[in-house]
Amino acid sequence: MGESRSKIWDSLSCDNNRHWDVIIVGGGITGAGILREAARQGLKALLVEQKDFAWGTSSRSSKMVHGGLRYLAQGDFKLTRHSLQERERLLNQAPGLVDRMGYYMLLQKGQFPGRFAMSAVLKLYDFIAGVKDNRYCNKNTIKSIFPGINDTGLTGGCYYTDAVTEDARLVLRVIQESKNSSAADQLAVLNYVKAKKLLKENGRVVGVQLRDMESGKEVRVNGSVVINATGAWADRLRNEVNTEKRVRPLRGSHLVVPHHRLPVSAVATVMHPQDGRPVFIFPWEGATVVGTTDLDHSANMDMEASITYQELDYLLELVNAHFPSAAITVKDVLATYAGVRPVISSDKAAKSRSRKPSKERRDHAVWSDDGLITVSGGKLTTFRLIAQDVLKAAEPLLGKKLTDFADDRVFSPVKTDPEKYFAIDAARAKRLLGRFGDKSHAVLSDAQVDEHGLIGDSTYCLAECRWSLRNELVVHLDDLLLRRTRLGLLLKEGGVQIFDQLKALFKDELGWDGERWQSELDRYRSIWKKHYSLPVKS
């Protein structure tokens, strides 16, 4: 992203006559995807995010780029087909960032659906994706793949593949691709900037009044169309022009535990003994993740979502029912995280929440209201298609004809040869290339050699931290530890072991003195304790 925040903000303030084609509000995967497609169309686009990029749902997902097996089982062939096509596209274009992983649907005696029904669904799933990965595994095979699995009632498992990603880095990589495009001089991207209110003329939205949440300064920006891509928060901005309530926020919470305490090498999909819901246990960035829950979220949406004690207990019960010998307790939990997913309901259903959360549809919706285009819902996997639908809805307001979206690339081909440039193992090279693309060589070359080593059991190094501080609009310590990297989730006590090293990096790259560092450290510890640690029993 290059330029400093202050320079970008000053350019907005000094150029009051500049007219943007699109002003995108929301810096999650949907907003990033819209920016990418706008850049491809040669549009003048501004993206602003009230918090940090990927601060909301897009850093708190279940990390899966998948076709939605359950949607196929429910008969939603269109969503499944689109999701699988996009999954394969991302696997091909972003190896190291989006990677194929084996999934095992564990089967219990008397469980529905059983082996033959699941096998039939998986064959169709693979056929739509154009792969042949599914097979049945007997009980002994499952026990060898998942040591310590509870085999009482276990009959076997159905194997297939989907994909896993680092969701926050996916957002940043998409934004990076936009800024690396030929239209880069027509784009601007800013975090910690709030869309305070919509600007209207003759009943039509013509821009946004922005507030820099760091300085308190405000500026008015004008555009042909304002795009509301705020996800679970979409009703809030849309209600300035339309009182309808269509978004139902659902919370999904997860546990992160050390991989050596729950050593799985593939995704285990297991049924919760309490309610029969499927929950994932899977390897991620050097740790093991357990999740997710699926509950209505009624807490203050301006506060970070947090796991509740009841959800913690629910997920621990699941783990110990299926891996009893591991004896996982709260003392084993490295971190927790909770995300709020936006699902689309009718106005009445969104208000009453009468439908079970798991029964709500996961496809997206786009609404046009007098110059404001709002999008919400959808899946992480289909962000490219969602972005295209948004720009198609915006086309009548732009006053210019868009191309036919024939170019299906999200990520440009990476020219860097990992074997030539990285004196590290091939898996690490692939991971760095996936996270940073052609910038990956600079990530290491711009750092000191002793910053190249992996930190603890994580998949990150201090060189990545230095690069982010220098190039990725890091404003706060939590930006670096919870989104640019995931060290705050993967290290004990939120990363206490590297605080001294980070203090030196922040001084080098951002000029933080001791007072600023202590202030940021206090802020980070408060955020981590409230929203990423263990909940307080109520």
N, C-alpha and C positions, 0 to 999 in steps of 0.2 A: 504493500500500500504506500510505502515510500515517504511521502510528505508528512510533516508534523500536523497535529490537530489544529494548532493555533494558526498555521499558515492556511490550512483549508478553510477554517472558520473566517479568517480575515478576508479571504477571497470572496466568500459569500456576502460578507458585510459590505465590502467595498464595491461590489458589482451589482447594485440594486436593480439595474435595468436588464440583467441577464434573464432570459426566459428558458426554462427547462421544458423539454418535451414530457418527461415523466419525473415526478417526485415520489420516491418509494419510501414508505414509512414502515420500518421493520427490518431488522438485520439478522433474521434467522435464515434457514435454508430456502424458504419461499422467496423472501426479499432478495437474497443473493442470486437465486435462479433467475428472477425477473431482471436484475441488473445484467446478468450474463446475456440473456436474450436481447435486452435493450441495446447492449453494446454491439451485438452481432448485427442488429438492425441499423446501427449508426445513429441511434437516438442520443440526445443530450439528457443524461440521467443523473439524478442526485439520490443517494440512499442515506437515510438517517436512522439511527437506532437509539432509543431512549436510554438503554443501559449499555451493555457491551455486546458485540457481535456474538450471536448464538447464546446469549444469556438465558433465554427462556427454554422452550421445549427442545430446541436444536442442540443443546449440550446435555440434555437429560433424558434422552430417548433410551430405548433398549438396544441401541447400537446396531440395529439390523436393517440391512438393505435386502428386503425380501419380497416375494411375490404375493404373500398373503394366502397361505394354504387354507386358512379358515374361511376366507372370502370365497374361494373356489368351492369349498364344502357347502357354503351357504347359497351357491348358485350365482355369485357375482362374477361372471366370466370376463366381462369387460375390464373391471378393475384388476383382476388377476392377470389378464393378458398384458395390459399396459405395464403393470408392475414388473412382470417377468422380463418383458422386453427391455425395460429400463435397467433392471438388475444386470442383465447380460451386457448392456452397453457400458455401464459403470465398471463392471469387472474387467472389461477389455480396455477401457480408457484410463483407469486409475488403479492399476495393480499396486499393492502396497498401502493403499488408502482404503480401497474396497476389495476385500478378499473372500474367495469362496471358502465355505466351512461346512463340515459334515454335521448334519442334524440327525438325532436319533429320537424318534417318537417311541418312548418306552410303553410297552403293552402289558396290562395286568389281566389276570383271569376275570372274565365277566365284563371287561371294559367295553364301552361303545364309543367310537367305532372300533371294531376288532381288526385283526390282521388283514383279512381279505378286502374289507371296505377301504381301509387305509391304503393298501397297496394299489387298489383301483384309482383312488384319488391321486396318489403320487405319480402313477403312470401318466395320467392326464396332465398333471402339473408339469412334469418333465417334457411331455410332448409339446405343450404350449411354449415352454422355454427353449425348446430345441436341444435339449441335453438328455442323456440317459444315465442318471445317477442313482435311481432308486433301487432298493433291494430289501429283502427281508433278512433279519439276523436272528438266529436262535438265542436262547437264554444264555448259553455258555459264551457265545460271542459277545453279548452285551456285558456279561460279568468281566470278561477280559478287557473290554474297552473302558469300562467304568469300575475300577477296583473299589470294593467296599459297598457296591450298590446292594440295597436290600432286595434279595431275590424271592422273598415271600410273595407268592402270587404272580411273580414275574414270568411271562411266557416268552418274551423276546422283544424285538423292536423293529420298526420300519425306518430305514435309512434313506435320506435324500440330502440335497445340498441347497443352501441359500448363501447369503453373504453377510459379513460383519464389517463395520466401519468404525472410525473415530469421528463421531458426528460433528463436534465443534470444528475439528480440523477440516472436515469436508466443506463446511460453510466458508472457512477462511480460504481454502483452495479455490473455490468457485469465485469468490470475490477477487482473488489474485488473478485468475484467468481473465476476468473482466478488465482489470487494470493493466494487464499485459497485452490487451487487444489493440488493434489499429485505431479504435475509437477512444483510447484512454484519455486523451486531452478533452473529451466531452463528458467525462464522468467525474463525480466527486462522491466520496464515501466518508461518513463521520459517525463515530459512536458517542455515547453520552450526550445526545442531542434529542430533545423531546419535541414532538409535534404538539405544540401547546393548543392550537386551535386552527380550524380550517378557515381560509379566507374565501369570501363569497362576493360575487357581483351579480345583481339581478337574479338571485336565487341559485346561481351556479357556482360550484367550487372552482376557484382559479389559483389556489396556492395554499401555503401553510405558514403560520407564524411559528418560528422555531426558537427554542430556548436552549442555550448551552448549559447543561446541568453542572458543569464545572465552574464556569465564570459567572453564570447568571445573566449573561448578555442575551439579547434577543434580536432576531432579524426576520423580515418577511421575504419569502421566496415565491415566485410565480411560476406556474407551469400549465401546460395544456391539459394534463390529467394528474390527479393525485391517486396513488395506489396504496391502499391500506392492506399491508401484508403483515399484520401484527398477531396473527394466529389466534390464540385463546383470548386475546385482548381486542379482537376485531370489532365486536359490538360497540365498544366504548367510543371509538372514533366515528364509526358509521352512524351512531345514534345522534350525532350532530346534524345529520340530514335525513335520517330514517329511524323511527323509534322501535322498529322490529328487533326482537331478540332471537338470534338463530344459532348462537354458539353455546354449546354445553361443555364446560371445562371438566375434564376427567383427569384425575391424578394417578400416575403410575410410579411406584416407589421401588427402589432396588437396594441391595446390599453388595458391598465390595469386600471380599475376603482374600487373604493371601493365597496364592495358587498352591503352595505346598500344603495348606490345610484342607484344600478341596481340589485336588489335582485332576481336572478334566481336560482332555485334549480336543473335545468336540462338544457340540451343544446337546445337552440332555433335556428333552421336553418331557416333563413329568406332571402328573395330575396331583393337585392338592388334596390331601385326605379329607379336608373339611368340606369343600364344595365342588370338587371335581374339575376345577379350572386348570387349564394347562399353564405351567410356569417354566421359564427357561433357566438352566444353570449352564454357564458358558465361559470359556476363557477369553480374556480381553486385556490387552496391553500389559501382560505379565501378571495379571491377577485373575480372580474368578468372580463373576457377577451372578447374582440371583435376582430374578424379577420376571414379571412385574405384577403389581396389584392393578386394580382397575376400579376406581371409586370416584364418585362426584367430589369435586373440589369446591368447597364453599368458603375457604379462607380468603383473606385480603389478597387480591391479585397483584397488588403493588409490592408484596413481600415475596421473597423467594419461597417456593414450595418446599416442604419438609416432610419426611417420613413421620408417621405417627407411631406411638408405642404399639398400637394394635397391629399395624402393618409389619413392624419389626417382628413381633411375635408370630404373625402369620407366616412370614418368610422363613424364619428359623424353624418353625414346625415342619414346613415343607422339606427343608434340607435334611433335618434329622429323621424324618420319616423315610426318606429315600437313601440317605447315606448315614445310617446310625453310628457306624464305627468312627466316623469323623468327629462326632460329638461337638459340633460347632455351637459356640455360645456367643454372647454379646462381646466377650473379651477378644474374640477372633475378628470382629468386624473392623476393617480398616477405615471405612467410610460408608456413608449412605448418600443417595441422591433421589430426588423426586422431581418429576416433570409433569407439566399440565398439558394434556393433549386437547386440541380443539376438535370436537366432533359436531357435525351439523344436524340439527333437529328442526322440526317445525317450530314456529314461534311459541305455540302452546306447549309442545313437548319440552322445549329448552327451558321454559319457566317452571313447569311442573316436575320435570325429571321423572316422569312416570315409567319410562322404559328402563330396563336393566342396562347399565353401562356397556356390558359386553355385547348387547344386541344392537347398539347404535352403528350406523354405517360409517365407514372410514374414508369415503370418497370426498372430494373437495367441492366447493361451490363458489361461484363468482357472481357478484351483484354490482349493478351500475346505478348510481344515484346522483344525477345532476353534476357530473364532473368528478365524482369520487368512485373509483373502482375498488371494491372490497373482495378479498379472497380469504378463505379459511378452510380448515379441514384438510383432508388428504394425507398422504404418506410421505415419509422421508424419501423413499425410493423414487417417487414420481415427480420430484420438484421441477424437472425440465418441462414436462408436459403441462404442469400447473402454470408455470411461467408463460408458456405459449398461449394457454387459454386466457390468461389475464391480458396479454398484449392484444390478442384478437378482440377482446371486449373493449379495450381502450382505443382501438384503431379509428372508430368514427370520431373520437374526440381529438385525435392527433393532427388531423388535417393533412395526413400523408399516407401513402400506400405502403404497407409492410410487405416484405418478401414472404414466400410460402413456407418458411421454416424448414427448407429441405436439408440444411446442414444439421446433422444430428450430433455433432461433437460438443461435449461440455468442456473437455480438457484437450488442449493441444498435445500432439505427440511430444514426448520428452526426448530431447536429443542427447542428454548426458549419458555416458556409458558408465555404469556403476563399477565395473571391473577396472576401468581406467582411472577413475577419480577417487574411489573409496578404498582405503587400506583397512577395510573392515569386512565382516562376513557378508555374504550375499543377501541374507535375510534383512540385515540392518540397512544395506544399501537400497534394497527394494522399498523398505519402509520410508526412508528419507526421501526417495524419489516420489513416492506416493504423497507424502505430506507437503513437499515443497516444489515438486516439479523441477524445472530447470534452475531454480534457485538453490537446489540442494547442495551443489558443490560449494557455493558461497557460504552456506550455513556452517560448513566445517572450516573452510579456508579463512573465513573472517574471525574465527575463534582461536583461542590458544589450544595447543595440542592436548594439554591436560584436561580440557573441557569436552573431549570427544568420548570419554568413557561413559557407559550407562550408569544411571543413578539407581542404586539399590537393585530391586528386582523389576524395576520399571523398564520401559522401552525408550526412555528419553535421556538426553544428555544436556549438559550446561550450554553447549554450543547452540542448541535449539533455543534455549532461554535467551542467550545474547542476541541471536538473530531476531527473535520476536520483539525484544525491547528496542532494537534499532529500526525495525521495519514494519511492525504490525500494530501501531496505534495503541500500545499498552498504556493505560492511564493509571490503573491500580494494581496492587500486588495480586489481588484475586483474579484479575484478567489473565495474568501469566500462569498461575498455579491451577486454575479451574477450567480455563478455556484454550489459551494458546498451547499449553501442555495440560496433562491430567495428573500432574504430580501430587496435587492436593487430595486426590482420590486414592492414589496408589502407594503413598508413603505414610508411615505412622504419624499420627497427630498432625496431619495436614502438610507434612514436609519439614518438620522441625529440624531434621538432620542437615538440611541444605540452607537454612536461613542465613548463616554467616556468609556463605558463598554468594547467595542472591543479593545480600546487602552490598557487596562489592560490585556486582554486576550493575545494579540499579544506580550506584554512584557513578560508574564508568559511563553508562549509556544514557541515563536520564538526568544525571547530576543531582540525585537525591542526597541531602545531607542527613546527619544522624537523626535530627528531629523529624524530618519527613519520613524516613524509614520507620521509625518507631510508631508514628501515627498510622502508617499503612499496615504495619505488622499488627497493631491493635485492631484495626478495622478488619483485616483478614481473619484473625483468630476469632473475632466475634461472629463473622459470617459463617466460618467453618463450623463453629460449635453449635450455632442455631440451626443450620440448614444442611450440613454434610456429616455431622457426627451422630451419635446415638440420641434418640428423643428422650424427653423427660416423661416418666410414667405419670399419667393423669388419673 
